[in-house]
């Protein structure tokens, strides 16, 4: 499961599932991406239909709307926003 958390949001789960179901909780900051390694892999997964980018994007905005976009992100209303080129 992959998700983005608002700083004030909390989540809970049955603790026994960590051991009984061998689950792991792992955090990352900005995806902990190594661009030279990861972007080619992401492109390969996308081309294979295994990385559903459209399902990960919550909203598209123009560059003129960037301040509103940051407001939406900081309030936790959206998790991923893509900035389109001006005029598109």
N, C-alpha and C positions, 0 to 999 in steps of 0.2 A: 504494500500500500504506500502511496506517495501522496503527501498533502502539505499544504502550507498553513501555518498556524498564526493567528493574530496574537500579539504579545500578551493580551489579557485573557485569551481563551485557554481552557483546560480540557484535557481528555482523560478518560479512565478506561481500564480494561481488566479482565480477570488475571491477576498476577500469576496464577498457576499455569496459564497458557505459555508463558515464557519458557518454562521448563518442560511441561508435558507436551507441548506442540513444537518445541525447539524454535521459538520465535525470537527475533532480534529487534531491538529498537536502536536506530541509528540516526543521528542528526547530521545536518550539513549546513554550511553557510554559503549561500548563493550557488548551491549545487556542487561545490568543491570541484569544479570542472578544470581539467587540463586541456585547453583548446586543441593543441596539436594532436593529442591522443584521442580526445572524445568527439570532436566535431565530425571527423570522417566516420566514426562508428555510428553517431546519431544519424548521419545522412544515409548510411547503409540500412539501418533499421527502418528509417522513414520510407526509403524506396521499396523495402520488402513488405511494407504495410504493418510493421511491428511496433512503430512509434506513432501513435495516433495524436499528432500535434494539435489538430483541430479540437480534440476533446480536452486538451490541456489549457487552451486559451479561453479566458472568460469574457474578454471584451477587446474590441479594436477601437483605437482612438486616433485622431490626427495629432500632429505635433502641436497645433494650437491648443489642444485640450490636455496638455501634459500636466499642468498643475492640478486639474480636476482628477486626472488619473492617479497622481500621487495621493490625493485626498482619499480616493476610493480604496487604494491599497492600504493606507494607514488606518482606515476605519475597519478594515477586514471585509469590506463588501465584495472584493474580487481578489483572486489569488495570482492571476497572470493576465497582464494587459500588453497588447502589442501596439506599437506606434506605427501607423501607416505614414507613407510619404504625404506631404502637403498636396492637397488637390486630388487625392484618390479616395 
